[in-house]
Amino acid sequence: MVPIGLCPFPRKRVIGFVAFTFLVLSVVGGFADPILLSVKTTPFDRQMARIQPVLVSAPTPSTDRELPLRLINRWIGELRNIPYGFSVQWKTPAEVARETVADCKGKAVALYQEMARHGARGLQLVIGRRAPTSRSSHTWVQWTTASATYILDPTINWTAQTVDEVADNSYVPYYAYAGHQKYRAPAAGALYARL
């Protein structure tokens, strides 16, 4: 006689399949807003030591209303007007304001600080690629509000863009910083390996 079980698969496989299915279904809806995993360190930590005080400074208390996009766009435009000049070292917002050129890192940090000063919540300083085929890294600010998630790139764009407005393969995040928190995208090793 051959015993017949009520469950044709081992219990661990069933639980694993259900967990995997739940994970896949939760990710499918978030492709426009990539999932970032919380980490203790990133390959950029030593480089970012100069601007860490900007990222962890307490934001000004907000009035529970979003900053107007026209104000954000004005700040983006002012930073966009600064000629591009690459710097190996991350510049502080004071250095960006004082010097005649700035790169994407300095402009993004300056925008991050200005927005935090005015009470913006949901800010992330993101390091990644402008496009998957880009040969160098790029830095921008991502701002998540109750109504939308915005890509704020004062190096390339003149205005804020929602994640739905940017091309599908644009702005590929690898690492992000938000206050004391550090994040990495699941495939983040690709960026650091090519630098």
N, C-alpha and C positions, 0 to 999 in steps of 0.2 A: 504494500500500500504506500502511495506517495502522499505526503502531507501537503495540503494546499493552504497557503496563507491568504488572509484577506487583503493584504497590501503586497502587490507584486514587486515593490522596490523597497530597499532598506530605508528605515525611518530617517537616517542622516541625509540620504540623498534627496528625499522629499523636502526636508527642511531646507537644505542647501538650495534646491531648485526654487522653492518659494521665496527665499531671501534674495536670490539672484534676480528672479522675475520682478520683485518689488524694487530692487535697485535700478534695474533697467527702465522700468516704467517711471520711476521718479526722475531719472536723468533725461529721458526723451523730451519732456516739456521744457527743459532748461538749456537747450543747445545754444540759444542766443546769449545766455548768461552762464558762462562756463563754471563748472564746479571747481572750487579751490579747496585744497586740503590744508588744515591748520598744521604748521610745523614749528619746531623750536628754533631752527636755524635755516639760513639759505646761503648760497655761495657768495651773495652780495653783502652780507652783514658787515664785514670789515670796511668795505668801501662806503657803506651808508652811515658809518658812525658819525660823520660830520653833520648829517641832516636828521639823525635820530631825534634830537630835541624838538624839531619841527613836527615830526610825526606823532610824538607822544604828548605834546603840549595839550592841555585841556582846552577843548573848543569853548568859545564864548556861549553862554546859555542862549538858546534860540527862543523865538517867540512862537514855536510850534507851527510856523508856516515856512514853506519852501522859499529859498532865495529866488528872486525873479530871474528868469533866463536872460533878460536883457542886461542885467548886471553881470552875470556870469560871462556872457558874450563880450561885454566890454573888457573884462579882465583878460579873457582869452585873446582878444584883439590887441590889447596893449602888449601882452607878452609875445604875440605873433610878430609884432613890429620890431622886436629886438632881433638884429641879425644873428644868424646861426653861427656858432663857433664851438667846436668840440672841445671838451675839457675832460681829461682823464679823471680828475677829482670831482666829486659831487659838490656843486656850489650851493651855498646857503641862499635863501631869499634875499638877504642883505647884499650878498656879492652879486647876485643877478641884477638887483636894482642899481648897484654902483658901477658895474662894468659895462662895456659897450657891446659885448656878445654873450650869448648863452646857448647851451645845447638843450636837448629834450629833457634831460635830467633836471637841470636847473630850472627850466620853465615850468615843468610839472610840479616840482617841489614848491615853487613860489605860488602857483595857483592853489595847490593843496592848502598852504598856510593861509592864504587870503580867504579862502572859502571857510576854513575852520574858524578863523577869527570872526567871521560873520555868522557863525552858528550852524553851518552846514553839517549834517550828519550823513552817515553812509558813504564816506569817502574812502577810496583805496588808491594808493600810489602803485601803479602796475608797471612791471618790467616784462617785456616780451618782444614780439616782432610785429612790425607794422603790417606785414603780410608773411605768409609761410615761406615765401621765396626770398625774403629780405636777408641780406648778408650780415647785417649788424643788428644789435638789439635796439629797442626803442622804449621810451618811458612816457606814460600818460596818466591821467587821473580818471578813475571811474567813479561815478556818483550815482548812488541808488536812492531814489525818492519814493514816496508813496505812489506816484503816478507813472514813473518810468526809470530806466537805467540809462545813464548818459556816458558817452565817451567824450572826454574833454582833453583835446590835444592841441595845446597852444604852440606847438612847433609846426604843425602841418595845416590845421584847420583854423578858420576864423570864428566858428561858432560851435556850440555844443551840438552833438548828434546823439540821437537815441541809438541803442544797439540795433534796432530794427532798420535804421537808416544807413548804417555802414555796410559795406559789401560783406558777403558771407565769410570770406577768408581773411578779412581785415582784422587787425588788432587781436593777435594771438597772445594771450597772457601766459606767462611762465611762473612769475612770482608776484606777490602783492603784499603791501604793507598797509595796515590800518591801525594807527595808534601803536600799542604794544604787540599787536597780533601780526604774525607772519603767515603767509600762505604760499602754496605751490600748486600749480596745475599738475594733473597726473603725469603728463609727458614733459615735465620741466627739465629733465636732464639734457634734452636735446639742445637747449639754449646754451647752457654752461659748457657743454662739450665742444661747441663751435667757437667760443669766444677766445 
